[in-house]
Amino acid sequence: MDVLKIATAGSVDDGKSTLIGRLLYDTHSLTEDKLAAIEKSSKQKGFDYLDFSLATDGLVAEREQGITIDVAHIYFSTRNRSYIIADTPGHVEYTRNMVTGASTSQASIILVDARNGVIEQTRRHFFINNLLHIKDVVVAVNKMDLVNYDETVFNEIRQEFQQLVDAAAYKNQNITFVPISALHGDNVIQASANMPWFKGTNLLEHLEAIDANDVQVKGQARLQVQTVIRPKKEGFHDYRGYAGKLKGNDLSIGEEVTILPSGHTSKIKSISFFNEDYETALQGSSITVTLEDDRDVSRGDMIVKSTELPRSTKQLVATICWMDQTPMTATRKYQLQHGVHKVQSKIKQITHKITADFSGDLERTETLTMNDLGEVKIQTNRPVHCDAFEVNKENGSFILIDPQSNTTAGVGFIHT
């Protein structure tokens, strides 16, 4: 059974937590004790309905304020597939949390309150989804019950959101609009009798139909070595296996490969996972490969097809989401981690700050503070073997680590 990772985003009171709770309830994914707790709390609050938001707001501060602060990962399954929902906060002061939650997601649900339409936070939510190249985006127009299930309201919001889609830099996104009422279950897992004018699929039907393989943009095969396997057993004296996660595309036995940074070449001799052998490893597989020639390969080295070499450079231009309380300033030094490969780096220039609302505003600045997005030029002391983020998401991203506090200070997405 395949797994689909979904990021959710919504403004205050858009009903994001209620929608997730409704999905859990209608797919029978809530445990009996959790359901009993929701029923009890709903009665204590005087509600004549179940408060499904209690299924997701895990932090005390979230329950008290009725908002999402941290990223929570929620799991549920249907007969067709399993789902992981990254419930991300929508507030501007938690932009870094949203980027973190959405960065590994294959699809996204953006909630819009039917009463308010597209607002500033909606623009930022979609901007981040577009920045991270989330391929399948569902715009769930929620609380249709509060606008009398009016088709005109839905169409006006769809037209307004379409203006954001037209202004977006990344064009290869599937945008789907679904009118829902998370509170009453309209168009969540079954068609709504209150909106017969809507001829599209309900929310869960759409999620079920997404091809989990198709949402992964295929680029070029990249196998960054996480560990070198040298078994200390009889019969394995000469065995050298190189284990890691294959990114970008597939890799087969017999293909000529280049080992970076050495530049030495060889051919794939075998591909295995535990005790299973394969002729071809698929993108996203965690595998161990052996080579036909005895080559010096270490952790952090990269094995690629000889006809598909990445860019090797000490000069990076990237979009940065800053996550640290200590601002980023030019000339500061950080440890840059690209996969498992770590190099020392220095900020050469902060080109500008990016306004996340599709206005195109580029603010000149010498610092990036927490939750800022900006374009930055970085110099490393050793080459980084990378691709542009739009070509290979995993090989086109990195994190910056503060050498003094050892905290993740920022996440970067490499430009062309």
N, C-alpha and C positions, 0 to 999 in steps of 0.2 A: 504493500500500500504506500503510495507516494505521499509526500508532505508538502503543503503549501504554506509559506510564511506570509503573513499579512500584517501590515502596519495600519493603525487607525489614528485619525487625527480629527479634532473638532474643537470648537470654541466652548467657553463656559455655557452650560445649559443647552448645548446642542443635542444631548442625549446619547453621547458615545458610550458611556458605561452602561446605560440602559439597553442599548442595542446589543452590546456584547453579552450582557446578562440574558437578554431575550434569545440570542442564538444558543447559548448554553442550555437554557430551559427547554426550548423547542426541539433541540437535538438530544434531549434527555442526558445531558452531560453534567448536570449538577448532582452532587451526592445528596443523600437523604438528609444528612445533618445540616448541610449548607442550605438546602431548600427550606428546612424547618426554621433555621435561623433567619432567613429572609422573610418568611411568613410572620414570624414572631415580631421582628423589628418593624415590618410594615404595619402591623396592627397597633404596635405601641405608638407609632407616629400618626395614627389615625387615618392611614391611607385605605381606600377601598379597592386598591390594586396592589400587586406585588412590586416592590421597589427593586427591580433587577440590578440597579447600579451597585447594590450591596455585594453583588457577586464579584466585583472587580476592584472596588476602591479598598485596597488592602491596608494602606497606612492610616494611622489615627488622624493625621492632619487632613488626609483626603476625605475621610468620612465626616470630619467636622466641618470642612469647608465646602464639600460637595464638588471638589475638583480633582483632577489627576495631576500628580506631581512627579512621581517616579515612573520608570518604564516597567510595566508588569507583563510577563509572558503567560498567556492563557492557552490551555490546550483543550481541544475537543475533536471528536471524530464523527464521521458519517460512515455509511456502508461503502462509500467510494474512496475516501481519502481521510488523512489526518490533517489538522490545522494547528498552526501556532500563531496566535495573535499577539503582536507587540502593541500593547495599549500605551500609546505615547501621549505626553502632556501637550496641550495646545498653547499654553501661555508663552509669550515672547521671552520671558525670563528662564524658560526651560527649553529653549531652542536646541541646546546641546543634547538634551535627552531625546528629543524628537529625531535628531540626526542619527543618534546612536541606535534607536529602535528601528528606524526605517532603513538603515544602511545595509542590513542583511535580509530585507524583505523582498519577496517576489511580486507582491501586489499590495495595493493600498486602498483603504476606504476613507474618504474625506466626507465628514458630515456637515451639512448645511441646515440651519434652522429655517424652515419654510417661512416663518414670520419675519426673519431678518434678512434673508438672502445672502449674497456674497459680501462679506465684510473684510476688514483688514487682516484678521487672523486667517480667514479662508485663503486669501492671497498668499500669505506666508506658508501655509500648509502645502499648497500646491507648488509653490516655488521650490520648497525643499524636496518634494517628491520628484519634480522635474530635474532638479540639480542632481539627485541621486539616481536618475534614470530608471525610476520604477515604471515598468512597462505597462502594467494593467492597473488602472485607477478607476475605482467606483465612486461616483459622487452620489451619496445617499442623501436625498432631500428629506429630512426627518420632520416629524411633528405635522404631517399633512392633516391630521385630525383637527388641529387648531386653526386651520385655514379652510375648513369644510371640504377638504379633499379637492380643492379647486385646481383643475388642469391648467388654467391660465397662470396661476402662481408658479406652478412647476415649470412651465415653458419659459416664463420670464427669467427664472433663476438659471435654467439651462442656457439660455441665450447670453446671460451676463457672464456665466462661467466660461462659456465658449470663447469669450474675448481674452481670457487668461490663456486658454489653450493656444489661441492664435498668436499670442505674444511670447509664448515659451520658446526657449532656445532648443530644447530637445524635442524633436517632432515625432519620434517613433514610440508614441504612447497610445494605448487603447483606452479611451475615455468612455465610460458607461454611466448613464444617469438612471437612477431608480428612485421613485417617490415612495416613502415608507412612513409608517408610524411604529416606532420601536416599542412604545408603550402598549399598543394594542395588537402588535404583530402583523400589521398590514404590509404585504409584499416582503416580509422578512424570509420566511421559508415556504410561504404559499401565497397564491394570488389574492389580492384584496377585492372583496365584493364592493368596497366603497370607492374603488377607482377603476371601474370597467373600461375607462378610456385609455388606460395604460396597457399597451400590447407587448411590452417587453417581458423578460424573465424576472422572477423575484431575485432577491439578493443571494440567497444560498444556491439557487440554480445557476446563477452566473459564476459564483465561486467554484462550484462543482465542475463547470465546463472549461475553466482555465487550464490550459496545458502547462503543467509545472515545468516541463522541459523547454517549452517555447519562450517562457518569460526570461530564461537565461540567455542573454545575448552571447552568441558564440563568436570568439575571436581566434586567437592562436594559442596552441597548447603550451602551457607553462607548468612545469613540475619543480617547485622549490623544495629542496631536500630538508626535511625536518630532523631526520636522524639516519645515521649509517648503521646498518645491521650486520654484525659479525658474530654469528652463533659460535659458541664454544662447545661444539659437539663433534663427535666422530662423523666423518663424511662431509663436514662443512668447513674444512680448514681454509679453503680458497673462496668461500662464499662472501660476496660483498653486495648487499642490497641497499638500495637508496629509497627511503620511504617518505611519502609526503602526499598532499592533496593535489590532484590534477585540476588545473584551472584553465578556462578558456576554450578548450576543444579536446578532441579525443587523441589517443596515442596508441600505436600498434607495434607489435613485434616486427623487427626488421627495418624499422624506419631509422634513418640516419639522424643523429642528434648532436648538438653542441653543448658542452658544459661551460657555464659561465661562473666566474670571470676568466677561467684559464683559456677558454677558446678551443680546447681539445675536442675532437670529434670521436664518435663511436656509433654503434647501432644497438637498438634495444634487443636484448637477448631473451628476457622473460618478463612477464607481468603477473603479479600475484597479489592476493589478499588473503591473509591467514594461510590456509592450506589449499586454496582454490587458485588455479592458473587460468589466465585469460589471453586471448589473442589480441584483444583491443580493450583498452581502458577508456571508459566514458568520462566526459567532463563532470567534475564534481566528485569523482571516485577517490577514496583514500587507498593508495596502492604502494607496492614495493616493486621496483624495477631492478634488473641487473643488466650490465653492459657486456658486449662481446669483448671489449678490451679492458685491460687493467688501467684505470684512470684514477687520479687523485681527486676525489669528490668529498666535500665536507658539508656539514650543516650550514644552511644558508645559500649554498650554491644552487644554480638553476639549470635544469635540463630542458632544452627546447629543441624543436625540429630545426635542422640546419638551414632549411629554406625559410624559416620564420623567426629570424632573430629579433629580439626586442631592442629598444633603444638603450644604449649604455651611456649614462651621462652623470656629470657632477653638478649640473645646473638644472634645477627644477622650477617650473612655474606652475602654481597650484592654487586652487580655491581652498581656503582654510575655514573650518568652523572652530572658533576658539572656545575652550572648555575650562580654562584655568582661572582662578581668582587673580593670579598675577598676570598683568597684561603682557601681550607679546610686543616687543619693541625691536626695531632694526638693530642688527649686530649681535643680538642674543644668540647663544648657542644651545642646541637641543640634540638629544639622541633621536635620530630618525629611524623608525622601525618599519621596514617594507616587507610584509610577511614575517618570516623569522630572521630576515637579514637586517642587521643593525649597523648604522654608520653614524659618525659624528656630523652634525650639520650646523650651519650658521645662517641666520636670517639676513639676506643681503638688502632686501627692500620690501616694504609693505606698499604695494602699488596703489591700492585703494580699498575702501570698505564698500561692500555690496548691499544695497537696499533690497530686501527680499519681498518686493511687492510688484515686480514686473514694470516698474516705472523707468528702469534703466539708469537710475541715479547712481553715480559712482563718487563717493565722498573721499577726498584726499585726506589721509591720516598717517600718523607716525606710530600709532598703537592700535592693537585689537584687544578689546576687553571681552569678558565672558559673554558668550552667545553671539558675538559678532561673526559675520561672514566677510571674508576679504580675499583679495588676490595678492599672493606673496611670491617673491623670488627667493629661492633657497640654494645654498651651495653646500655640497657634501665633500668630505675628505676622501671618499672612495666612490667609484661609479655605482649607480643604482641601475639595475636592469629592469626597465619598466615599460609600460604602455600607457597611452592616454586612457583616462577613465572611461571615455565613451566607447573605446574599443575593447577593453578588458577591465571590468569593474574591480576585480580582486587584485590584479597586477597593476592597476592604475591608482591605488589608494595607499595611504600610509598613516601612521600616527607619529606625533612628536611627544617625546618624553622629557620632562624637566629633570636634568641630571642631579639637581639638589634635593628635590622632594620625591623623585622617582614616580611622579603622578603623570597620567596622560593629560598633556596640556592642550593638544589640538588634534584634529583629524583633517587630512588633506586629500584632495582629488586632483590628480595630475592632468594638466592641459595637453593639447596636442603638441 
